[in-house]
């Protein structure tokens, strides 16, 4: 991981646009009249600065693509988030050469890369000390302990090559505003500890239902739950998750994504795992990401929540396939809701708008045969929908690596052969079929038959009759 030094200041602003970056400055001579200055480079804090400088960096890579290897150019194009570079490679020799080439490519655009850090001591030894991260300077590369650094906000323990959390308890009042401040202080963009964070969000939502103000104290029940949650929060520092999911040993294997979704009356969500099947070795599973949601304040049925959780699974699959630079052999979707599978595999019934829209999203990015049924006791998504306390969050092997059956052959997986695919009669989400009966008198028989044969929809027929009646009225008024 590296960083571009003063990235915004390396890109100049076109002279015609510099008037927009004017400012007043009092000189040191004591003159009370301020002088007008203009910024000639992009400034930190400008909302346009990241996009402008990122474009300059990408243009540097494209202009020099003929000079450097495609892998080096690809790193600049795909592995930079504004000024931060994050790249993973298979060998130390390859990494050392890659760092040198990326630095050389960046220099063509005036971009100097520094603050390098790696989980490999050999790589760190190859980089001049002044270009390494602050935590690395002075560390013995032979026996010293490598530091913990933030990788786009996520704590990376480079010594053990794991992701984790650094918790700082904030002394905030027991109010909705205090709850929000403490909850948001736990930065977890990938949802590694979402089952635990969800417990605090439930307390916040409970206070919202009571129509409490932002600075009103919590009620007694919620205050007890909140105090217990805050006391257990430091235990998250013991939560560790492997950063590396692909090694040279597994590079020749196949990769598949397994998504689990679940819902309860209060929460719903999904969790995704990468299953690595080696050609000659044990199966490995790794937690990639999870998303959890609180159920809306307005009451909603469990089948609708289960289907909303299934939609999250599909969206995670689309995102992971786009972001993971590897060949995914297949995706498998798991749910413990039989009604969701019946909805997805349905071919002849029509649903109301809520269900129909979500079924359309699911069918757009997955096939019905990719969906499987799993028992409630086996799915790790049950943790997303019901939550975990801090101790279980840290120790749960099922959450970190998925259910045990993923480590077995597919023939040992749960089957749904006895699962009925017929939607039960009386399901409120199914549109009721309407039948229209018409009595025809002798005088209008031919005209009505012509209309019914021409229009197959009741709404279209009514529009046609309305136009006929309107024409009749116009002709009548002209003759009288």
Secondary structure, DSSP 8 states (H G I E B T S, - for coil): -EEETTGGGGSB--GGGGGGGEEEE--TT--SS-EEEE-SB--TT-TTHHHHHHHHHHHHHHHTTTTS-HHHHHHHHHSEETTEE----S-HHHHHHHHHHHHHHHHTTT--EE-B--S-HHHHHTS-GGGB-TTTTT--TTTS---EEEETTEEEETTTTEEE---------SBHHHHHHHHHHS--TT-TTHHHHHHHHHHHHHHHHTT--TTSB--HHHHHHHHHHHHHHGGGGG--EES----TTTTTSEEEEEEEEEE-SSEEEEEEEEEEE-TTS--EEEEEEEEEEE--SS---HHHHHHHHHHHHHHHHHHHHHHS-S-EEEEEEEES-HHHHHHHH--S--B-HHHHHHHHHHHHH--GGGEEE--TTT-THHHHHH---HHHHHH-HHHHH--GGGGS-GGGS---TT---S--TT-TTB-----------GGGHHHHHHHHHH--SHHHHHHHHHHHHHHHHHHHHHH-
